[in-house]
């Protein structure tokens, strides 16, 4: 019975190409640190993650397409970066060759993925790297990059 339900869920997940999770079952991303002197300031990256923390706490209703990577060009989507004096921006990147539709993460989980990068990749007040999360046959890398 459990195996049949798991197969049904996997088929639904694959068809929708989204991740349906609650804050408790977002999973643990695979974090790769790439911090260097050219990386954004940790405090700027942390400020950008504030929106995602608000989404996870329920004080923001949704994140719209800000939670989606793009299936064209580089496969990356930069939903925002302050640009007004901050050194950080974020990028959501997917494998651009494997899908013709955007891969979207559960908005409530994204802050935790970025937080993992903040927690694991800080060095000398800088942070760089990404959290890799698999979504069926594709993935999203949640990245902090220099603006």
C-alpha positions as CSV (number, residue, x, y, z in Angstrom):
1,X,0.0,0.0,0.0
2,X,2.8,2.4,1.0
3,X,4.8,1.7,-2.2
4,X,1.7,2.3,-4.4
5,X,1.1,5.6,-2.7
6,X,4.7,6.6,-3.1
7,X,4.6,5.8,-6.8
8,X,1.4,7.9,-7.2
9,X,3.0,10.8,-5.4
10,X,6.2,10.6,-7.5
11,X,4.1,10.6,-10.7
12,X,2.2,13.7,-9.5
13,X,5.3,15.4,-8.4
14,X,6.9,14.8,-11.8
15,X,3.9,15.9,-13.7
16,X,3.5,19.2,-11.8
17,X,7.3,19.8,-11.7
18,X,7.0,21.6,-8.4
19,X,8.0,20.6,-4.8
20,X,5.1,20.4,-2.4
21,X,6.5,20.5,1.1
22,X,5.9,22.1,4.4
23,X,8.5,23.9,6.5
24,X,9.2,20.7,8.4
25,X,9.9,18.5,5.3
26,X,11.9,20.7,3.0
27,X,14.9,18.4,3.1
28,X,18.5,19.2,3.5
29,X,20.2,20.8,0.5
30,X,23.6,19.8,-0.7
31,X,25.7,23.0,0.0
32,X,28.8,23.9,-2.1
33,X,30.8,26.8,-0.8
34,X,32.6,29.1,-3.2
35,X,33.5,32.0,-0.9
36,X,36.4,34.2,-2.0
37,X,37.4,37.9,-1.5
38,X,35.2,38.7,-4.5
39,X,32.1,37.2,-2.8
40,X,29.3,39.3,-1.5
41,X,29.3,40.6,2.1
42,X,27.6,38.1,4.4
43,X,25.4,40.9,5.9
44,X,24.1,41.9,2.4
45,X,23.3,38.3,1.6
46,X,21.6,37.8,4.9
47,X,19.4,40.9,4.2
48,X,18.3,39.5,0.9
49,X,17.2,36.3,2.7
50,X,14.9,38.3,4.9
51,X,12.1,38.0,2.3
52,X,12.4,34.3,2.2
53,X,12.3,34.1,6.0
54,X,9.1,36.1,5.9
55,X,7.6,33.7,3.4
56,X,8.4,30.7,5.6
57,X,6.9,32.4,8.6
58,X,3.7,33.2,6.7
59,X,4.0,37.0,6.8
60,X,4.3,37.0,3.0
61,X,1.6,35.3,1.0
62,X,3.7,33.9,-1.8
63,X,6.8,34.5,-3.8
64,X,5.3,34.2,-7.3
65,X,7.8,33.4,-10.0
66,X,10.7,34.6,-7.7
67,X,10.9,31.0,-6.6
68,X,11.5,29.6,-10.1
69,X,14.6,29.1,-12.2
70,X,14.3,29.6,-16.0
71,X,14.7,27.0,-18.7
72,X,16.4,29.3,-21.2
73,X,19.8,31.0,-21.7
74,X,22.0,30.2,-18.7
75,X,19.1,28.5,-16.9
76,X,19.3,31.1,-14.2
77,X,16.8,33.6,-12.9
78,X,17.8,36.6,-10.7
79,X,14.6,37.6,-9.1
80,X,16.2,40.6,-7.4
81,X,19.2,42.1,-5.8
82,X,19.1,45.5,-4.2
83,X,21.6,47.1,-6.5
84,X,21.4,50.2,-4.2
85,X,24.7,49.8,-2.4
86,X,24.5,46.1,-1.6
87,X,27.1,43.6,-2.8
88,X,24.7,40.6,-3.0
89,X,22.1,39.3,-5.4
90,X,20.5,35.9,-5.6
91,X,20.2,33.5,-8.5
92,X,18.1,30.4,-9.0
93,X,19.6,28.2,-11.6
94,X,18.3,25.0,-13.2
95,X,19.7,22.6,-15.9
96,X,18.8,24.7,-18.9
97,X,19.0,21.7,-21.3
98,X,16.6,19.3,-19.6
99,X,13.3,21.1,-19.5
100,X,11.2,23.6,-21.5
101,X,9.4,24.8,-18.4
102,X,10.7,26.6,-15.3
103,X,11.5,24.6,-12.2
104,X,9.8,26.1,-9.1
105,X,10.7,25.4,-5.5
106,X,8.3,25.6,-2.6
107,X,8.4,29.2,-1.5
108,X,8.3,28.2,2.2
109,X,11.5,26.2,1.8
110,X,13.7,28.6,-0.1
111,X,14.8,30.7,3.0
112,X,16.1,27.6,4.6
113,X,18.2,26.7,1.6
114,X,19.7,30.2,1.5
115,X,20.2,30.0,5.3
116,X,22.2,26.8,4.9
117,X,24.6,28.7,2.5
118,X,24.8,31.6,5.0
119,X,25.6,29.3,7.9
120,X,28.0,27.0,6.1
121,X,29.9,29.3,3.7
122,X,30.7,32.4,5.7
123,X,34.4,33.3,5.7
124,X,35.9,36.6,6.8
125,X,32.6,38.4,6.5
126,X,31.9,37.1,2.9
127,X,29.7,34.4,1.6
128,X,29.5,32.6,-1.7
129,X,28.2,29.3,-2.9
130,X,24.9,27.5,-3.5
131,X,22.4,25.0,-2.1
132,X,21.6,22.3,-4.6
133,X,18.1,20.8,-4.4
134,X,16.9,18.0,-6.7
135,X,13.4,18.3,-8.2
136,X,12.6,15.1,-10.1
137,X,14.9,15.0,-13.2
138,X,16.0,18.6,-12.7
139,X,17.3,20.8,-9.9
140,X,17.6,24.3,-8.6
141,X,20.8,25.8,-7.3
142,X,20.0,28.6,-4.9
143,X,23.0,30.9,-5.1
144,X,24.4,34.1,-3.6
145,X,26.4,36.0,-6.1
146,X,28.2,39.4,-6.2
147,X,26.0,42.1,-7.7
